[in-house]
Structures are given as structure tokens and as C-alpha cells.
């Protein structure tokens, strides 16, 4: 699944890159941003010690200059987790740049400018 998402994002990156090689989120579908954020957010939570049970459930809202993301889920030990933030670009198709915060049981476990970097 992750490989298929990466391939889709790469195809879009080749088709609609800006002059610096990064796609702005205005150039891609919110579904791709939401899917990438769900997968990469789950990976970042795992790196921070919060192993997610099942996929994150995410919603997105397009804003001026970005896409707001809100994801939630549960860890294997029953803790609530969230990844929230604003995506601004999808460089290379397998990362999401912006501003993101991950929490587990209401405690911040990461604050990043890039998911998957």
C-alpha cells in the first residue's frame, strides 16, 4: 500500500512540479495529502514510541497556502494518538513538508516540519 502511494505521489510530482522540484499542495488532490499524512504520521508516531493499532483516520481542509490535516487513532496499548498540522508541499512524493505535531494520550511526542524526512 505504501509503495503504491509513493508511486502515485511520484507520478504527480513528475507531472506537476514547481520550478524548485517541489509540488505545492495546491497542485495535488487533498486525498493524496490525507493518505500520505496518515501513513507518514503513523510512521512518525512509531518512531516516537507510539505504535498505532491500524491506520490513522484523517481529515483535511484546504486553506490558503496549505492543507490542514487532522489524524487520529489508537495505539496497540489503547492510548489515543493524534497528528495535526498544515501541509505545504510534497517534495519527492514520499514526504510531506509543513508543520506537524503528534500526541499520544494528550502528550506531545513530536513536533516536525516534515513527515517522513
ZAKOLKOL-734751 format. One record per residue (C-alpha): residue number from 1; residue in three letters; x, y, z. Coordinates in steps of 0.001 Angstrom, whole numbers, padded with zeros to 6 digits. Example, Ala and Ser with C-alpha at 12.3 -4.5 7.8 and 13.67 -1.06 7.14 Angstrom:
ZAKOLKOL-734751
<nr=1	rest=ALA	east=012300	north=-004500	up=007800>
<nr=2	rest=SER	east=013670	north=-001060	up=007140>
end
This chain:
ZAKOLKOL-734751
<nr=1	rest=UNK	east=000000	north=000000	up=000000>
<nr=2	rest=UNK	east=002728	north=002484	up=000987>
<nr=3	rest=UNK	east=004624	north=001657	up=-002191>
<nr=4	rest=UNK	east=001532	north=002306	up=-004325>
<nr=5	rest=UNK	east=001006	north=005648	up=-002601>
<nr=6	rest=UNK	east=004641	north=006587	up=-003185>
<nr=7	rest=UNK	east=004325	north=005684	up=-006868>
<nr=8	rest=UNK	east=001160	north=007778	up=-007208>
<nr=9	rest=UNK	east=002796	north=010724	up=-005486>
<nr=10	rest=UNK	east=005902	north=010358	up=-007654>
<nr=11	rest=UNK	east=003799	north=010390	up=-010823>
<nr=12	rest=UNK	east=002091	north=013555	up=-009662>
<nr=13	rest=UNK	east=005430	north=015091	up=-008738>
<nr=14	rest=UNK	east=006775	north=014494	up=-012232>
<nr=15	rest=UNK	east=003600	north=015827	up=-013815>
<nr=16	rest=UNK	east=003166	north=018984	up=-011722>
<nr=17	rest=UNK	east=006422	north=020054	up=-010082>
<nr=18	rest=UNK	east=007234	north=023656	up=-009384>
<nr=19	rest=UNK	east=010468	north=025210	up=-010548>
<nr=20	rest=UNK	east=012288	north=024017	up=-007405>
<nr=21	rest=UNK	east=011139	north=020388	up=-007800>
<nr=22	rest=UNK	east=008511	north=020570	up=-005044>
<nr=23	rest=UNK	east=004811	north=020251	up=-005559>
<nr=24	rest=UNK	east=002765	north=022744	up=-003660>
<nr=25	rest=UNK	east=-000303	north=021305	up=-002034>
<nr=26	rest=UNK	east=-002450	north=023429	up=-004334>
<nr=27	rest=UNK	east=-001196	north=021247	up=-007195>
<nr=28	rest=UNK	east=-002313	north=017929	up=-005734>
<nr=29	rest=UNK	east=-005547	north=016377	up=-004621>
<nr=30	rest=UNK	east=-006439	north=016572	up=-000913>
<nr=31	rest=UNK	east=-006917	north=012794	up=-000947>
<nr=32	rest=UNK	east=-003222	north=012299	up=-001723>
<nr=33	rest=UNK	east=-002206	north=014711	up=001044>
<nr=34	rest=UNK	east=-004546	north=012957	up=003504>
<nr=35	rest=UNK	east=-003276	north=009487	up=002543>
<nr=36	rest=UNK	east=000383	north=010499	up=002730>
<nr=37	rest=UNK	east=-000145	north=012231	up=006088>
<nr=38	rest=UNK	east=-001931	north=009181	up=007503>
<nr=39	rest=UNK	east=000857	north=006788	up=006512>
<nr=40	rest=UNK	east=003770	north=009073	up=007347>
<nr=41	rest=UNK	east=002139	north=010308	up=010555>
<nr=42	rest=UNK	east=001772	north=006715	up=011700>
<nr=43	rest=UNK	east=005466	north=006117	up=010970>
<nr=44	rest=UNK	east=006488	north=009234	up=012916>
<nr=45	rest=UNK	east=004350	north=008184	up=015895>
<nr=46	rest=UNK	east=006037	north=004751	up=015841>
<nr=47	rest=UNK	east=009484	north=006436	up=015825>
<nr=48	rest=UNK	east=008345	north=008356	up=018921>
<nr=49	rest=UNK	east=007337	north=005125	up=020682>
<nr=50	rest=UNK	east=003588	north=005189	up=019977>
<nr=51	rest=UNK	east=002883	north=002075	up=017859>
<nr=52	rest=UNK	east=-000502	north=002668	up=016195>
<nr=53	rest=UNK	east=-003074	north=-000112	up=016013>
<nr=54	rest=UNK	east=-004486	north=000081	up=012498>
<nr=55	rest=UNK	east=-004437	north=003046	up=010148>
<nr=56	rest=UNK	east=-004885	north=006641	up=011269>
<nr=57	rest=UNK	east=-008186	north=008260	up=010341>
<nr=58	rest=UNK	east=-007508	north=011655	up=008760>
<nr=59	rest=UNK	east=-009464	north=014626	up=007517>
<nr=60	rest=UNK	east=-008190	north=017585	up=005517>
<nr=61	rest=UNK	east=-009302	north=021120	up=004816>
<nr=62	rest=UNK	east=-007757	north=023215	up=002056>
<nr=63	rest=UNK	east=-006542	north=026610	up=003285>
<nr=64	rest=UNK	east=-004672	north=029484	up=001654>
<nr=65	rest=UNK	east=-001126	north=028171	up=001135>
<nr=66	rest=UNK	east=-001687	north=024687	up=002525>
<nr=67	rest=UNK	east=-003894	north=021843	up=003624>
<nr=68	rest=UNK	east=-004823	north=021471	up=007291>
<nr=69	rest=UNK	east=-004584	north=017872	up=008458>
<nr=70	rest=UNK	east=-006156	north=016200	up=011475>
<nr=71	rest=UNK	east=-005499	north=012494	up=012079>
<nr=72	rest=UNK	east=-006461	north=010267	up=014991>
<nr=73	rest=UNK	east=-006076	north=006680	up=016056>
<nr=74	rest=UNK	east=-005244	north=004351	up=018926>
<nr=75	rest=UNK	east=-002001	north=002701	up=019955>
<nr=76	rest=UNK	east=-001696	north=-001048	up=020425>
<nr=77	rest=UNK	east=-001834	north=-000418	up=024184>
<nr=78	rest=UNK	east=-005051	north=001644	up=023933>
<nr=79	rest=UNK	east=-003742	north=005240	up=024058>
<nr=80	rest=UNK	east=-005354	north=007897	up=021870>
<nr=81	rest=UNK	east=-002993	north=009423	up=019282>
<nr=82	rest=UNK	east=-003284	north=012439	up=017012>
<nr=83	rest=UNK	east=-001280	north=014047	up=014241>
<nr=84	rest=UNK	east=-002297	north=017591	up=013344>
<nr=85	rest=UNK	east=-000785	north=020332	up=011249>
<nr=86	rest=UNK	east=-000625	north=022048	up=007899>
<nr=87	rest=UNK	east=000941	north=020506	up=004792>
<nr=88	rest=UNK	east=002606	north=022956	up=002412>
<nr=89	rest=UNK	east=004354	north=020658	up=-000094>
<nr=90	rest=UNK	east=005049	north=017081	up=-001152>
<nr=91	rest=UNK	east=008727	north=017043	up=-002135>
<nr=92	rest=UNK	east=009800	north=013886	up=-003926>
<nr=93	rest=UNK	east=006433	north=012218	up=-003377>
<nr=94	rest=UNK	east=007331	north=010333	up=-000179>
<nr=95	rest=UNK	east=007469	north=013138	up=002383>
<nr=96	rest=UNK	east=005103	north=015911	up=003432>
<nr=97	rest=UNK	east=006505	north=019314	up=004401>
<nr=98	rest=UNK	east=004724	north=021754	up=006658>
<nr=99	rest=UNK	east=004208	north=021998	up=010399>
<nr=100	rest=UNK	east=003047	north=018921	up=012345>
<nr=101	rest=UNK	east=002512	north=017864	up=015944>
<nr=102	rest=UNK	east=001984	north=014300	up=017167>
<nr=103	rest=UNK	east=000443	north=013442	up=020523>
<nr=104	rest=UNK	east=-000157	north=010244	up=022493>
<nr=105	rest=UNK	east=-002544	north=010356	up=025452>
<nr=106	rest=UNK	east=-002610	north=014143	up=025072>
<nr=107	rest=UNK	east=001178	north=014443	up=025488>
<nr=108	rest=UNK	east=003244	north=015830	up=022617>
<nr=109	rest=UNK	east=005613	north=013175	up=021239>
<nr=110	rest=UNK	east=006873	north=015074	up=018184>
<nr=111	rest=UNK	east=006873	north=018465	up=016500>
<nr=112	rest=UNK	east=008176	north=018314	up=012919>
<nr=113	rest=UNK	east=008482	north=020397	up=009782>
<nr=114	rest=UNK	east=008412	north=017277	up=007608>
<nr=115	rest=UNK	east=006683	north=013894	up=007866>
<nr=116	rest=UNK	east=008801	north=011073	up=006507>
<nr=117	rest=UNK	east=012065	north=013028	up=006386>
end
